[in-house]
Amino acid sequence: MAIDFAECIRKTIENLCVQFNDQQIPTTVSIGIEKIQIGAQLSETLRHADIALYQAKRDGRNNVKYYTDEPLANF
């Protein structure tokens, strides 16, 4: 569900028409997601989401990644 919501946000931002000084500027967003584990420290959860975010940026930006113990998944 979070992945679907993040993908909806990504697509909405990608389709925005941003004007600056009479020029259209493309907009994109990369999103990192981590599943909250019962008993996990918030700092660890945020660290995992951050890892997923930077992986999304390394993979060309404008995508959603979620953190798992396995290699990161791309949507």
C-alpha positions in Angstrom: 0.0 0.0 0.0 2.8 2.5 0.8 4.5 1.5 -2.4 1.4 2.3 -4.4 0.9 5.6 -2.6 4.6 6.6 -3.2 4.3 5.6 -6.9 1.1 7.8 -7.2 3.1 10.7 -5.6 6.0 10.1 -8.0 3.7 10.1 -11.1 1.8 13.2 -10.0 5.0 15.2 -9.5 6.4 13.9 -12.8 3.3 15.2 -14.6 3.5 18.7 -13.0 4.0 21.6 -15.3 6.4 23.9 -13.5 7.1 27.3 -15.1 10.1 29.4 -14.2 11.1 32.5 -16.2 8.8 31.4 -19.0 10.4 28.0 -19.3 8.9 24.6 -18.5 11.1 22.8 -16.0 10.7 19.0 -15.7 10.1 17.8 -12.1 10.8 14.4 -10.6 11.0 12.8 -7.2 12.8 9.7 -5.8 11.3 8.0 -2.8 12.8 5.5 -0.4 10.5 3.3 1.7 11.2 1.0 4.7 8.6 -1.3 6.3 8.3 -0.5 10.0 9.3 -3.4 12.1 7.7 -4.0 15.6 10.3 -3.1 18.2 12.7 -1.5 15.7 14.3 1.8 16.6 13.1 4.8 14.6 16.6 5.8 13.8 17.2 2.4 12.2 14.0 2.6 10.2 14.9 6.1 8.9 18.4 4.9 8.0 17.0 2.1 5.9 14.6 4.5 4.2 17.5 6.8 3.5 19.5 3.9 2.0 16.6 3.1 -0.3 16.3 6.8 -1.3 19.9 7.1 -2.3 19.7 3.8 -4.2 16.7 5.3 -6.1 18.9 8.4 -7.0 21.8 6.2 -8.1 19.5 4.2 -10.4 18.6 7.2 -12.4 16.2 9.1 -10.2 12.4 9.4 -10.5 11.6 6.1 -9.0 10.5 4.4 -5.8 12.7 1.9 -3.9 11.9 0.0 -0.8 14.4 -1.4 1.6 14.7 -5.1 2.3 17.5 -7.3 3.6 17.8 -8.5 -0.1 18.9 -6.2 -2.9 16.7 -3.2 -3.2 13.6 -3.5 -5.4 12.7 -0.9 -8.0 9.1 0.1 -9.1 
